[in-house]
Amino acid sequence: MSVQRSGTALRPRFPFRERRAYAVGVLLAALSLLFGLPGGAAAADDGPARGSAHMGMGVAAHESRRGGAPAGLDAVQTEGVDVSSHQGNVPWSTLWKSGVKWAYVKATEGTSYKNPYYKQQYGGAYKAGMVRGAYHFATPDKSSGAAQANYFVDNGGGWSADGRTLPGVLDIEWNPYGATCFGKSKSAMVSWIRDFLNRYKARTGRDAVVYTATNWWTTCTGNYAGFGSANPLWIARYASTPGPLPAGWSAHTMWQYTSTGPTVGDHNKFNGPLDRVHALANG
């Protein structure tokens, strides 16, 4: 730095590179104040925290938020619930007494999140007398299907032939953290799902259940029809009927019909009596 005389005052004279660096610093500081970001960092995602996703989150955001009593059911249906960390410690005995006979518990998300309430929820459902299973919330933008299936199985998503453990569920739905289809093309999404399902079966011997909504499936897989012959369908639709199903499935196995049920939010109907729930558990 040199010093230039101006009248009787001395004024610092900065080389061009220093003046440019100074100007950039001023701009970043201004942006920091404008957006409330420390050190002028890039804007953060305003969406929910990673790990906070749960079954039906996308249904409430993109479709109807209202559920109701299913109407016009000709076949016997068996009541169930699904829970995640949002429900905390679940009063399983209350649910059992209300007629809930099966439950699914969120175990994992991606390859880094584990439900901190998993032990109370998964074990509590079993102790109450329910048939229970675990589900994985998929984040296909973060890692491969196989990697997420391995993480799921290794952290509560396995299966045992005890007559009370349901096969694991792949929860594949709207992305609560960003792009609807997780930045994947339709063919890439189908490949990701296939990768997960194949690895889950290789690890457990069971075909995983696919939880999804028809609108999302049509948008993000092109209404792919190739999984219906092996993987049971859990359809999400908050209405009085399940509505049209994704291609490849002629019937649903489970139906999430509301997020505003008694005791805990998400309630479901198994498409059959309790002995069919046990049949799914037994494989």
C-alpha positions in Angstrom: 0.0 0.0 0.0 1.3 3.5 -0.8 0.2 6.9 0.6 -1.1 9.7 -1.5 -1.1 13.3 -0.2 -4.3 15.3 -0.7 -4.0 18.8 0.5 -2.7 18.5 4.1 -4.4 15.1 4.6 -2.9 11.7 3.9 -5.1 9.2 2.1 -4.2 5.5 1.7 -3.8 4.3 -1.8 -4.7 0.5 -2.4 -3.5 -1.5 -5.3 -6.2 -2.7 -7.7 -6.4 -6.3 -6.3 -6.8 -5.0 -2.8 -9.5 -2.6 -3.8 -11.4 -5.4 -5.6 -11.1 -7.8 -2.6 -12.3 -5.0 -0.4 -15.3 -4.4 -2.6 -16.2 -8.1 -2.7 -16.0 -8.2 1.1 -18.4 -5.2 1.4 -20.8 -6.9 -1.0 -20.8 -10.2 0.9 -21.3 -8.4 4.2 -24.3 -6.6 2.8 -25.8 -9.8 1.5 -25.2 -11.4 4.9 -27.1 -8.6 6.6 -29.9 -8.8 3.9 -30.4 -12.5 4.3 -29.4 -13.0 7.9 -26.6 -15.4 7.0 -23.3 -15.5 8.9 -20.3 -14.5 6.8 -22.3 -14.0 3.7 -22.9 -17.8 3.3 -25.1 -19.1 0.5 -28.8 -19.3 1.4 -29.8 -22.5 3.2 -32.7 -24.8 2.3 -35.8 -23.4 4.0 -37.4 -26.8 4.1 -37.6 -29.3 7.0 -34.6 -30.7 8.6 -33.2 -33.9 7.1 -34.5 -36.9 9.0 -37.8 -35.3 9.8 -39.8 -36.8 6.9 -42.5 -39.3 7.6 -45.1 -41.3 5.8 -47.8 -39.2 4.2 -45.9 -35.9 4.6 -46.2 -35.4 0.8 -49.8 -36.5 0.7 -50.7 -33.7 3.1 -48.6 -31.2 1.2 -49.6 -32.1 -2.4 -53.0 -33.6 -2.1 -55.9 -33.5 0.4 -55.1 -32.8 4.0 -58.4 -34.2 5.1 -59.2 -37.8 5.8 -62.4 -39.5 6.8 -64.0 -42.7 7.6 -63.6 -45.1 4.7 -67.0 -45.6 3.0 -68.6 -48.5 1.2 -66.1 -51.2 2.2 -67.4 -54.6 1.2 -64.5 -56.6 2.6 -63.3 -56.8 6.2 -60.6 -54.2 6.9 -58.1 -54.3 9.8 -57.1 -51.1 11.4 -53.4 -50.1 11.7 -51.2 -47.1 12.4 -47.8 -45.8 11.3 -45.6 -43.7 13.5 -42.3 -41.9 13.5 -40.3 -39.7 15.8 -43.1 -37.1 15.5 -45.3 -39.2 17.8 -42.6 -39.7 20.5 -43.5 -42.3 23.0 -46.7 -43.9 21.7 -49.5 -45.1 24.0 -49.7 -48.6 22.4 -52.2 -50.0 24.9 -54.7 -47.2 24.1 -54.3 -47.9 20.4 -54.8 -51.7 21.0 -57.9 -51.1 23.0 -59.3 -48.9 20.2 -59.0 -51.7 17.7 -55.6 -51.1 16.1 -54.0 -54.5 15.4 -50.9 -53.7 13.3 -48.4 -50.9 13.1 -45.4 -49.7 11.1 -42.6 -47.7 12.6 -40.1 -45.4 10.8 -36.7 -46.9 11.3 -34.4 -45.0 9.0 -34.0 -42.3 6.3 -31.3 -42.1 3.8 -28.1 -43.5 5.2 -27.6 -41.3 8.2 -30.9 -41.0 10.1 -32.3 -43.4 12.7 -35.5 -42.8 14.6 -34.6 -42.1 18.2 -37.9 -43.5 19.4 -37.6 -46.6 17.4 -37.1 -49.0 20.4 -40.1 -47.7 22.3 -42.3 -47.7 19.2 -41.3 -51.0 17.6 -41.1 -52.9 20.9 -44.1 -51.3 22.4 -46.3 -52.3 19.5 -45.2 -55.9 19.9 -45.8 -55.9 23.6 -49.3 -54.5 23.1 -50.1 -57.6 20.9 -49.8 -56.0 17.5 -48.2 -57.3 14.3 -45.6 -54.7 13.5 -42.9 -53.8 10.9 -40.5 -51.0 10.0 -40.3 -48.5 7.2 -37.6 -46.6 5.4 -38.1 -43.0 4.1 -36.3 -43.0 0.7 -34.1 -40.1 -0.3 -32.9 -41.1 -3.8 -30.9 -37.9 -4.3 -28.5 -38.9 -1.5 -27.3 -42.4 -2.2 -28.1 -45.6 -4.1 -31.1 -47.8 -3.5 -28.9 -50.7 -2.4 -27.0 -48.5 0.1 -30.2 -47.3 1.6 -31.7 -50.9 1.8 -28.5 -52.0 3.6 -28.8 -49.2 6.1 -32.4 -50.0 6.7 -31.8 -53.7 7.3 -28.9 -52.9 9.5 -30.9 -50.5 11.7 -34.2 -52.1 12.4 -35.7 -52.9 9.0 -35.0 -56.6 8.9 -37.5 -59.4 9.0 -37.9 -62.5 11.2 -40.2 -65.5 10.8 -41.8 -65.1 14.2 -45.4 -64.5 12.9 -45.5 -61.0 14.3 -43.0 -59.2 12.0 -44.2 -57.6 8.8 -41.8 -57.2 5.8 -40.1 -53.8 5.5 -41.6 -50.9 3.6 -40.0 -48.6 1.1 -41.7 -45.2 1.6 -41.2 -43.5 -1.8 -43.1 -40.3 -2.2 -42.8 -36.5 -2.6 -39.5 -35.1 -1.7 -40.0 -32.7 1.3 -36.5 -31.3 0.9 -36.6 -30.2 -2.7 -37.4 -31.3 -6.2 -40.5 -33.6 -6.3 -38.7 -36.5 -8.0 -35.4 -36.0 -6.2 -33.8 -34.7 -9.3 -34.2 -38.1 -11.1 -35.6 -38.9 -14.5 -38.5 -41.4 -14.6 -36.2 -44.2 -15.8 -33.5 -43.4 -13.2 -36.2 -43.4 -10.4 -37.4 -46.8 -11.5 -33.8 -48.1 -11.4 -33.3 -46.7 -8.0 -36.5 -48.3 -6.6 -35.5 -51.6 -8.2 -32.0 -51.4 -6.7 -33.6 -50.9 -3.2 -36.1 -53.7 -3.6 -33.6 -56.2 -5.0 -31.1 -55.6 -2.2 -33.8 -55.7 0.5 -34.9 -59.1 -0.8 -31.4 -60.4 -1.0 -30.8 -59.4 2.6 -34.1 -60.6 4.1 -35.6 -63.1 1.8 -38.8 -61.0 1.7 -40.2 -58.7 -0.9 -40.6 -55.2 0.6 -43.9 -53.4 0.6 -44.0 -50.2 -1.6 -45.7 -47.2 0.0 -46.6 -44.5 -2.4 -49.3 -42.2 -3.9 -50.6 -42.7 -7.4 -50.0 -39.1 -8.4 -46.4 -39.2 -7.3 -45.9 -42.6 -8.9 -47.3 -41.4 -12.2 -45.2 -38.2 -12.2 -41.9 -39.7 -11.1 -41.8 -43.2 -12.5 -44.0 -42.6 -15.6 -46.6 -45.0 -14.0 -44.2 -47.9 -14.2 -46.0 -51.3 -13.9 -43.1 -53.7 -13.1 -43.3 -54.1 -9.4 -46.9 -55.2 -8.8 -46.3 -58.9 -9.3 -44.0 -59.2 -6.3 -44.2 -56.2 -4.0 -47.4 -55.5 -2.0 -48.8 -52.0 -2.4 -49.5 -49.6 0.4 -51.5 -46.8 -1.2 -51.7 -43.3 0.3 -54.9 -41.3 -0.2 -56.7 -39.2 2.3 -60.3 -39.8 1.2 -63.2 -42.2 1.6 -61.8 -44.6 -1.1 -58.3 -45.6 -2.2 -58.9 -44.3 -5.6 -57.1 -45.4 -8.8 -53.9 -47.4 -8.1 -50.5 -47.2 -9.8 -50.0 -49.3 -12.8 -49.1 -53.0 -12.1 -51.2 -53.4 -9.0 -54.7 -54.7 -9.3 -55.4 -54.3 -5.6 -53.8 -52.6 -2.6 -52.7 -54.5 0.5 -52.8 -51.4 2.8 -54.3 -48.0 2.6 -53.3 -44.9 4.5 -56.6 -43.0 4.6 -56.0 -40.2 7.1 -53.4 -38.2 9.0 -55.9 -37.0 11.6 -56.9 -40.3 13.3 -57.4 -40.8 17.0 -54.5 -41.1 19.4 -51.9 -40.8 16.7 -52.3 -39.2 13.3 -51.8 -41.7 10.5 -54.4 -44.4 10.3 -54.6 -47.2 7.8 -56.7 -50.1 6.7 -55.3 -53.5 5.9 -57.3 -55.0 2.9 -58.5 -58.1 4.7 -59.1 -59.6 8.2 -56.5 -60.0 10.9 -55.5 -63.5 9.7 -54.3 -61.9 6.4 -52.1 -59.5 8.3 -50.5 -62.6 10.0 -50.2 -64.2 6.6 -48.2 -61.3 5.3 -46.0 -61.5 8.4 -45.4 -65.2 7.8 -44.5 -64.7 4.2 
